[in-house]
């Protein structure tokens, strides 16, 4: 029965470092494109989140495939905590901006200057 569950045990390491880096690169490019293409402040914050997640994935992948210590995972955790704090502060700013201007478009933020 156990042999039926693990027919391809020789291929258990099919996900290599290049696979992780490819996914991370795709996340990074999606984040950059969202930041460039959108005029919505919330969409720009989501693009920043995608970029931070791509960097956290890079740290975790390099840790898994290079030396196996915990440094990359600690750095990934730090990035995730920083991204959560950034999202909280950013959404607080967006809520206040919406209360003032009743809009969340980035072009309206230029009118805040005196």
N, C-alpha and C positions, 0 to 999 in steps of 0.2 A: 504494500500500500504506500509506503514512504517513497518507493521508487517512482510511482506514478506522479507524485507531487513535484518531484525534482528531477525531471527528465533531462534538463540541460544544465547540469551542475558545472560543466566545463565552461559555460558561457555566463556565469553569474556576475562577472565584472565587465559587462558590456557598456556600462556608463563610465566613461573615462573623464579625464580633466577637460578635454576639448568639448565634450558635451555640456558640461557645466558652464564653461566659458562662452559657448555659443548661446545658451539660454540667457546668460548674464548680459551678453552683448545685445541680444534682441530686446531685453528689458530696458537697457540703457538707451538704445536708439528710440524705442517707443516713448520713453520719458522725455527725451530731447524734442522729438516731433510734437508731442503734446504741448510742451512749453512754448514752442515756436508757433504752432498753428492756432492755438486757442487764445481768445481774448477774455475768457472767464477766469476769475481769480481762483475759484475752487478747482478748475481743471488744471491750472498751473501748479497748484499745491499737489494734486495727484501726480503730475509729471515729476515733481521733485521726489515724491514718495517712490516712484518707480526707479529713479536713479539711485536713491539710497538703498533700495532693496537689491538692485544689481550689484552694488559694491559689497553689501553684506554677503550675497551669494558667492562673490569672488573670494572673500576672506575664508568662508567656510570650505569652499572647494579646494583652495590651495592648502589649507590645513589638513584636509583629509588625504590629499595625494602627495604631499611633500614630506613633512616630518611627523605628522600625527599628534603633535602636542595640542594644547587647548587654547593657545594664543589667538588663533583666528576666530574661534568660536566666541571668545570673550570680546574681541573687536566687533564681531557681528552683533552680539547682544548690545554693545554700546551704541552701534549705529541704529539698531531698532529702537532703543530707548530715546535716542536723540530725535529720530523721525517722529516718534509719538509726541514728544514735547513740541517739536516744530509744528505738527498738525494741530495740537491744542492751541498754541499761541496764534497760528495762522488763522484758524477758524474763529478765534476771538476777535481778531482784527477784521475779518470778513464780516462778522455779525455787526460790529460797530460801524464799519464802512457802509453796510446796507442800511443801517438805521439813519445815517447821515444823508446818503445819496439815493437810496432806494434802487440801487443798481449794483451788480457785482462785476461789471466790465472793467478791464484794466485801463481803458482809455479815460474813464471817469476819474481815476486816481490822480491824473495830472492836474485836475482842477482843485485839488486840496492844497496846493502851494499858494501862499499869500504873496 
